[in-house]
Amino acid sequence: MGITAKELAKRLSLSEAAVSMALNGKPGVSTATRKLVLEAAEKYGYDFTRISGRQNASGSIYFALYRKHGAVVADTPFFSELSEGIQQKCKEKGFKLNICYLYGDESLQEQVAEISYSDCIGLILLGTEMRPEDMKYFSSLRFPIVLLDVYFNSVKLDCILINNLQGAFLATDYLISKTKKQPGYLHSSYSISNFEERADGFYKAVRSHGMSPSKSLVHLLTPSIDGAYADMKAILAQKEELAPCYFADNDLIAIGAMKALKQAGYCIPGDIALIGFDNLPMSSYIEPTLTTVNVPKAYMGELAAQRLIELLHARQFVPVKIEVHTNLVERRSV
């Protein structure tokens, strides 16, 4: 005969309430305690069929967008599509969803505490602007967390992110193959892990074509249309040397730079070719249409929600890293 929840609590020196919450996927216990209880239950033969028909835990899944220096904006198509994917999966599985901002300032600890006291049973954390040290504020939360759009070696959490290196390599390889020229790089002036990974992909492609990375011109631009436009106008005004073609860290940079270049009399792609990253809707109707790297954004959101829901009912926790591959969308800017 298998062990009962009461016997399990006694064996683990835990309260019966803590064991019940862990077994039933309810909030109120830490990830470590939940893991301990579920692994012990498995070991000592607990009958999981007693809880297999349980309803979803009462409470909401939270999708938190972490903002530190303004690169993450909720009303952009990229993050709107992520949200749509999360909402769709939560609706399909019968979970309520709350969307909120977290700001990386001195009040972050209080903001995280508010979530811990809410009806949150699991958190999807958009960590595009995060650094590993920012995660210390989330270590005390007693419910599952899935990181979206970022990965840290030092953090033992599930992560869903873009294969940035693969996408940037794909784009740069295409750019060089089409133009037969040394590419320049329109690099984000904001330090974001995604963009650093894209830089690795860019330089890997440059080297694969027998070119010297040191010969690729690099311009630092703000990762927004207006910011990149203003920065490129300043570069043009200062008569800095320009490359014959560019890979941009995202579509917003590419579109802003393209606007400034066209105003200065450059023909795209005749004089300067451009390729972006993200495949935002606007990239298909600007003139010329932007060649870019497509990211399956809604699918990433669905994956994050699906994984979080699995963790709510998991018998054991082994963190996973899921990288979503990209594909090239050929248009007329190259």
N, C-alpha and C positions, 0 to 999 in steps of 0.2 A: 504493500500500500504506500502511495506517495506521501510526501510531507505536506502538512497543511500550512496555511499562511501564518497561523498562530505559532506553530512549532518553528517555522522559519524565522519569525521575529525573535523567538527565544534563542535560537541557535546563533543568530547574528548580533544579538544584544541590541536590537532595534525595537522601536515601538511598533505595535500592530498597525497603527495608522500609517507609519512611514512605509512599511512593507506593502500595505494595501495600495497606497498611492503609486508606489513603484510598479507593482504588478499590473495595475489598471491604467498605466500611462497618464496619470493625473499630475498636475503641478504640485509643488510643495516639498520635493526632495531634489537633491543635487544629482547631476549626471553620474557622479562617482557612486553615490548610494544606489541609484537606479540600476547601474551596471552590476554592483555587488549583489543586489537582491535577485536580479534576473539570472545571473550566472549561478548563484547558489540554488535557485529554484530549479533550474535545469539539472544541476548536479544531483540534487536530492529527490528528483522525480515529482516535482509539483505538477498537478493536473491542470494544464493551461486551458483545457476545454471549459473550465468553470467560468473563464472570462472571455472566451473567444467570441461570444455574441454581444459583448458590451457595446454600448453606443459611444460615439465620439465624446471625448472628455469635454465637459462644459468649459467654455472660454473661447478665446479668439487666437488665431494666428496673427502675428504682427509682421509687417514688412517695413523695416526701418531704413531710411536713406540717410547715410552718414555724410555730413557736409563739413569740410574743413576749410577749403579755400575757394569754393564756388564753382568747381568744375562739374559737380553733380547738380542738375536742375530737373525737377520733377516734370516740368511741362515740355521737355524735349522728346522727340519721337523715340529715341533709344530707350529711355527709362519708362516711357508710356507703354511700349511694347513688352518690356520686362514685367511691368505691373499687370498687364492684361493676361500674360501667361500664368502668373501666380493666382490671379483672381479666378481664372477659368478652372484651374486644378482644385482650388479650395472649394469652389461651388460644386464641382463634380463630386468631391469627397464629403460634402456636407459640413464644411468648416466656415466659420465667420472669419473675415479678414479686416484688419485695421491697418492703415498706412500712415506712417508718421515720419517726421524728420528728427534726426539727432544732430546736434551741432558740436563740433570738436573744439569747444572752448572750456573755460574754467567751470562751467555748469554741467559738464558732461556726466559727472558722477550722480548728480541729482536727477538728470534726465533718465539715466539708466535705472535709478532707484524707482522712479515713477512707473516704468514699465514692469519692474519686479513686483510692484504692489497692485498692478492692474489685473485684468482677467486673461493676461497673456499665458498661453500654454506652450508656445513655441515661437521662435524668432528667426526670420529671414533677414539677414543684415547685409545691405548693399555697401560693400567696403571699398569701393573704387578709390576713395581718397584716404583710406586708412593706412597706418603704419603698424608694425607688430606691437609697439608700445601702447597703442591705443586700445588694444584688446584687454588690458589689465582691468578696465572698468566693467568688463562683461563676465569676468571669471566667477563671480559670485552668483550669477543667475542660475536658478534651479529648474531650468527647462531646456530642451534641445535648441541648438542654434545651428543654422546653416549659413555659411559665408557665401555671398554672391559677388562675382566679378573680381575676386582677389584670392590670393593664396599665400600663407605664411608657413614656413617650415616649422617654426617654433610653436604653432598653435594647433592643438589636437581637436579640430572641428572639421565637419564636412565642408567642402568647397566646390562650387560650381563656377567655372570661368571659361573665358575664350582661350583658345590656343593662339595667343598673340604672336608668338614667334613664327608659327606655321603661316599665319595670315600675312604677316609683314614680309616674310620670305617670298611667298607666292606673288604678292604685289610687286615687289622690287625686281624679282626675276623676270616677271612679265614686262615691266617697264624697260629694263635693260635689253631684253630680247627684241622689243618693238623699236626702240630708238637707237640701239647700238652705241649709246653714249653713257658717260659716267653720271650717275644720278646724284642729285642733291637731296637733302633731308629737311623737311619742314617739321621740326621737333617741338613738342609742347614745352612752353616755358614753365609749366607747373610740373613738379615731380610726382608722378603717379606710376605705380608699379606696372600697370598695363603698358604704358608708353615706353618704359625701360625695356620690357620684353619685346616690344615692337622694334626698338632700336637694335636689339640683338638679332632679330630676324632680318632687318635691313642690311646690317653689316655682314651677316652671314651670306646673303645673296650677292652682295658686292664682291666679296672674296671668292665666291664660287665661280664668278665670271673672270677671275684673274685680275681684278682691279684692286687698287690700293684704297682701303677705307679712308686714309688720310687725305685723299684727293676729292672726297665728296664734300661739297659745300653744305654747311649746316646753318640754318636760321632758326632762332628760338621765337616761337609765336604763341600768343595766348590761345588756348583751345576753345575759342568761340568764334563765330563769324565776324562780329564787330571787332573783337580784339585782334584776330588774325589780320583783318583788313587794315586796321590802324598800324599794326606792327610792320606789315609788308609795305605800306605806303612810306613809312619812315625809312625802311631799308632802301627803297627805290630813290627816295629823296637824297639819301646819303651816297647814292651811286655805288652801292656795294656790288661786288661781282655776283652774277647770277648763274645758276646751272641750267643746262638745256632741258632738264626734266627733274621732277621732284616726287618723292613719296612723302605723304603727309600723315601724321599720327592719327588724324581722324578727318571725317568729311567736313566738319565745321572749319577746321584750319584750311583745308584745301579750298573750300568755297570762298572763305574770306580772302585768301591769297589770290585766288583767281580773279576776284572782283577788282582788287588793286592792280594786278598785272594788266587786265584788259583796259582799265582806265588809263594806264600808262602807255597804251598803244601796242601791247604785246598780243600776238595771235596765239590762241590755245586751240590745238596743240602744235600749230606750225612753228612757233618760236620756242615755246616752253610747254612741255607735256606735264600733266598732273594726274596723280592717282591718290585716292583717299582710303578711308577705312571706316566701316560701320554700315554702309549702304542705307543711309537715312532717306526717307521719301523724297526730300527736296533734291537729292543728287540726280534724280531721274528727270527733273524738269528745268534745271538751270541750263544756261547756254554757254558752252557746249555741255551736254550731259556728262556727268562725272563717272569715270571708271573707278571702281572701288571694290573693297572686300566686304562681302556679305556676312553678317553675323546673325544667326537664328535667334533673335532676341526673345521672342515669345516662348520658344522652346526652352531656352535657358531658364526662364521664369517658371515654366511648368516643371522642369527637372528639380529646381530648388524646392518648390512646394511639395512635390511628390516625395523627395528625400526626407523633408522635415516630417511629413505625415508618417512615413515609415519609422522614423526615429521615435515618434510618440508611442508606438506599439512594439518597439524592438525589444527582443530578449537580451541582446547584448549590443555593445557599441564598438564598432571598429571604424574610425574616420576614413572617409574616401575623398579622393580628389578627382573630379570629373572635368575634363577639358573638352569643350565643344569645338569641333573643327569649323573652318570657314571655307568660303568659295569665292572665286573672282567673278565680278560682274563687269563685262566689257562694254564700255560705252564710247564716247567720242572725244574724251579729253586726253587720250594717248594716241 
